[in-house]
Every structure is written in C-alpha cells, then in structure tokens.
Amino acid sequence: MADGQHQLSIINREKLVISGVLQVLNYDEEEILLETTLGYLVIKGSNFNISNLSLETGNLELSGRVNNLSYSEGKGARGKGLMQRLFR
C-alpha cells in the first residue's frame, strides 16, 4: 500500500481488515483505539480479537461484533488529553 493510504473493509459486521495502521493505542474486547494514517479510529462493539497485526506493513485484521466506527483528527494530540476527548 502506498504511503499514507488507509483502507477499511467490514465483512458482515464481524470481520475488519484495515490498512494504514500506525499503532494500536488501546485494545480490549469492547473497544479498540488505533492511530491510522488519516487520524485516530475508535472501533466499538463486542468480542474483539485481533487475529493479525503488522505495524511494518500497517495491516490489522480483527473479528468480533462491530457496532460503531468513529474517526477523529488530531494528528499532533496524544496521550491522556486525546483519550479524554475521544471517550466523552
């Protein structure tokens, strides 16, 4: 994938394939926070399981029930301040 590109595919709300992932900032069975090439991405749902993650290629695959996807700008903001803004 070319630098800066980001793609997201959802299959039956149960499998996600994402490219352009820079890092996983937070992960549990109900919520995942990712930094992508196009900003921060919050994925909410249930029974999440990351089956494949390569930060070298920027690819992530996960399974579980997807209920919500939310993007946030803020490339320069990090840490606790960002987390507080995203989860209000």
NORSULVEN-V424822 format. One record per residue. PSI is psi in degrees with one decimal (999 if undefined). OMEGA is omega in whole degrees, 0 to 359 (none if undefined). D_LAST is the distance of its C-alpha to the last C-alpha in Angstrom with 1 decimal. Layout:
PSI:OMEGA:D_LAST, PSI:OMEGA:D_LAST
This chain:
137.9:180:33.3, 152.7:179:33.6, 134.8:176:31.5, -8.8:181:28.1, 148.1:182:28.3, 128.4:176:25.6, 149.5:178:26.2, 126.2:177:24.4, 132.1:177:26.5, 129.8:180:25.4, 113.0:178:28.3, 30.9:181:28.1, 16.6:184:24.3, -12.8:179:25.6, 132.3:176:26.3, 137.1:172:24.6, 120.4:187:26.6, 134.9:172:24.8, 162.9:182:26.6, 23.7:179:25.5, 125.2:178:23.3, -40.6:176:23.4, 156.7:174:21.6, 115.4:183:19.6, -31.5:180:16.8, 142.8:182:15.6, 127.1:167:17.4, -174.1:186:17.8, -16.1:184:19.2, -11.2:183:16.0, 138.6:178:13.9, 133.4:176:15.2, 120.5:181:14.0, 147.9:166:16.9, 122.6:180:18.1, 174.0:179:20.5, -15.5:179:23.1, 18.9:178:21.1, -168.8:181:17.7, 143.3:181:14.9, 124.5:175:14.7, 126.9:178:12.4, 123.3:180:14.7, 146.6:180:13.8, -138.6:181:16.8, 156.5:176:19.3, 39.0:180:22.2, 140.0:176:21.4, 118.9:177:24.3, 116.7:182:24.9, -23.2:180:28.6, 131.3:177:29.2, 123.4:174:27.6, 107.2:178:29.6, -20.3:176:28.0, -42.4:179:31.4, -14.2:181:31.4, 20.3:183:27.7, 140.6:178:27.9, 136.8:174:25.8, 135.5:177:26.7, 156.8:177:24.7, 160.4:182:25.4, -178.7:180:23.4, 116.5:181:21.9, 124.3:178:19.5, -27.1:186:17.3, 139.0:172:14.9, 134.7:182:15.0, 126.7:177:12.7, 149.7:176:14.0, 136.4:173:12.7, -166.1:175:15.3, 45.2:180:15.5, -33.5:183:18.5, -21.8:183:19.1, 137.0:179:15.8, 171.6:171:15.6, -154.7:187:14.8, -39.5:179:12.3, -43.6:178:11.0, -46.0:181:10.3, -42.2:180:8.7, -41.6:180:6.2, -39.2:183:5.7, -31.6:187:5.9, 24.9:176:3.8, 999:none:0.0
